[in-house]
Amino acid sequence: MGINSILFLFGGLGLFLFGMNYMGEGLELAAGPKMKDLLEKLTRNRVMGFLLGTLVTVVIQSSSATTVMVMGFINAGIMDLAQATGVIMGANIGTTITSVLIALDVSGIAPICICIGAVMMLYAKKKQVKYAGQVILGFGLLFQGLDTMSGAMAPLKDSALFQDFILNAKNPVLGFLVGVLLCSVIQSSSAAVGVLQALAMQGLMPLHFAAFLICGINVGSATPPLISAFNAKNNAKRAAIIYLLFNIIGVVIFMPLTLLTPITDIIEQLVPSNVFQISLYHILFKVVTGLVLLPFVDWMVKCTYKIIPKQAHESAFRLKYIDPDMEGSPSVMSLQVRREVQRMADVVRENLEDAVEGLINQDITMAAKIQEREQLVDYLASAITDFLSKANAKALPEKVSQYLGDVFHVINDLEQIGDHAVKLSEQTEKCEDNHQRYTEIAKEELRQIYQMDMELFDEALQRFQSSETSTEKWIAMKKKERKIVKTVTQAQTNHMQRLQHGTCSFEQGLTFIEALNSLSRIVNHVSNIAELFSTKQMDLMKKSM
């Protein structure tokens, strides 16, 4: 091979990798949210999860993307490691579809796909059409790259040294190690198998040697998940280990099977095309390994816990459902963020409860705990915002992008509510320092407003979490908001009367008014959260009129 052939080989490989990645991204953008909904709902049964993992990976053309999606579900707490294992096994099988497409040799239509895809990407107005164009363009680039690689390898036919090596290459360890190295460098099992198939197109890759290379390639395919999980959370690391275990056990099954049985001879007799032979062996490796391991999911999970033990204690000052060290899939970002925002809201609610109860009962025992939780609220607000800023820099489906934009506002309002909870706690401390006591009537007024605030808070968060757009419910919430405002105004009037009659002192009245102001402003922030979807709903109604 001359320098030109080598340059064409690497250029074709780069085009192949880019096309495969670009096509996968387009498919994920187009179908990602639907795939997420399917995975979320149907993975309770591990067999269904196994089949679904296969289906999703066939659709989005990337087992690593499916694995990242699954890791997102684990972090979001809606899928445990055993359920994820079935999906990861299925993803391993689904990724073999690329080898089948290559074996069909549709490279002749690659230029047409590139042309059509580019036109759709450049001139289409609708995002879904652009995503479809991205898929078609990526498909064309993939096969154009494969065709370029195959052409670059053609001179090897005339190389006596290479032909002698291939014909006499029977060392299984050598083939295995070359396969591991090839896939570790390329970072894609589909691309690595594609290189073998490109060689097979030139008659330069007999199955008896390709089989050992495929075993190595499958182990090497665990490199990207392991690298991505290196600084990730423990469950993400365990998921990557499961991916590795799957392929190592596959090698334990297929290396002896290839050495001790005529499996390659049988495949060669049944399938005349050398390119299809490689694809079939690759599929058999994945399918047989998956079927063998599916009953042993619990055992695999236990193995990962021995390798990555549970931590006795983890700091609260961390993102629990979002893993910022992993590049999340757009289809699960909204789910992870939703759970993290709910966690933040729960902390804010707990602080608000303790602060008001402390104020009413003149109890400062929870003051230090409230301050500690407020630090956690501030941390979560900052960490989630940083994550959202990075996420919004990516190309996201419109609904996901819109949701993440709304979260910015929700986080700000929750943080403000948390600040008012701290102010209420400080009012209690001030009363305690000055030996002030509220009248029973004042306490009852505070409790009434507080209970209405909490009811509205819960409804607003439920509305946000479920993306509720019911106009009727929104109107009902607005009525409650107006009722709270009236109650606060009446409490202020009652307070002025108590001052006039000397029932309470000016200092008591000052802290009482400040407490009422905090409870009133909390309503404003809660209302902001509730109105996020209501505003969109009203806009849609106006447009339809």
Protein Blocks (a to p, Z undefined) as FASTA:
>chain_A
ZZklmmmmmmmmmmmmmmmmmmmmmmmmmmmmmmmmmmmmmmmpmklmmmmmmmmmmmno
paklmmmmmmmmmmnopacfklmmmmmmmmmmmmmmmmmmmmnopmlmmmmmmmmmmmmm
mmpmblklmmmmmmmmmmmmmmmmmmmmmmmmmmmmmmmklmmmmmmmmbfklmmmmmmm
mmmmnopaklmmmmmmmmmmnopacfklmmmmmmmmmmmmmmmmmmmmmmmcfklmmmmm
mmmmmmmmmmmmmmmmmmmpcklmmmmmmpmblklmmmmmmmmmmmmmmmmmmmmmmmmm
mmmmmmmccdfbdcfbbcfkbcfkbccdfklmmmmmmmmmmmmmmmmmmmmmmmmmmmmn
opaklmmmmmmmmmmmmmmmmmmmmmmmmmmmpccdfklmmmmmmmmmmmmmmmmmmmmm
mmmmmmmmmmmmnopacdfklmmmmmmmmmmmmmmmmmmmmmmmnopabfklmmmmmmmm
mmmmmmmmmmmmmmmmmmmnomacfklmmmmmmmmmmmmmmmmmmmmmmmmmmmmmmmmm
mmmZZ
